[in-house]
């Protein structure tokens, strides 16, 4: 979405962020990602945790109790058009 469109409909655009999908806003020189605060905080927490090698190892090492799931079902792996 270009910045002009975002500016004209900012209220509705921000409401769309509630489903957890970030919004990409572009202008002629660059692009920006807008996300809701809850998702931003979760992203920051993930980055913080992964900086600690012991935590990263614990997270990345599978345990015997883990149930494997199909990654294609994750919302971030789905295209906005539902495919």
N, C-alpha and C positions, 0 to 999 in steps of 0.2 A: 504494500500500500504506500502510496506517496504521501509526503508530509502534508500537502494541501488537502487531500482527502481526509487524512487523520484529523487535521485541525477543524475541518468543517463538521465532522461527526464524532468528536472526541468522547462525548458521553457514551454513545453506543459502543464505540471501540473499546473503551475501558470496561464496560460491562461484559464484553466478550472474553475478557481475560480471566473471569471467574472460573472457567472450565479448566484452567491450568495451561492453556495454549498461549505461548508468547506471541506477540505481534511484531512483525518486521516492518519498520518504517524506513522509507528511502527518500533521499533527495539526490540532486545531480552529483554530489561529491562523495556521499557515504551512505551507510545504512545503520539503523539502530534497532535494538531489541527492547521491547517494553513488556514487562511481566508483572504479575501481581506480587505484593510484598511477601505473602506466604511462600510462594514458589522461589522468590529471590532468597529468602532466608534459608530455605531448604538447600538450595544450591550452594550458598555460602557455607553452611554446616558441612555439606559433603566435601567441599574443597578443603575445609579445615581438617576434617577427620582423615582424609586421604594423604595429608602432609605428614602424618605420623606413620612411620614404616610398620610399627607393630600393629596399629589399628588397620592399616591397609592390608597387611598380611592376613589378619583375622577375618576381614571382610571377604577377601579374595580366595581364601582357602575353603573349598567345599567341605561340609561336614556330612557325616553319614545320614543325618536326619533330613538333609535338604531334599526337597521335592523339586525336580526340574520342571520348568514351565516353558512354554513356547514364547520366545522373545517377540515374535511378530504380534503378539497380543498386547504389548506395552503401548500406551497411548502415543509415546514419542516415536514409535516405529510405524505409525499409521499416517497415511496422507490425509490432508484436510478434506478431500473429496470422498473419503470413506474407503478408498482402495487400499 
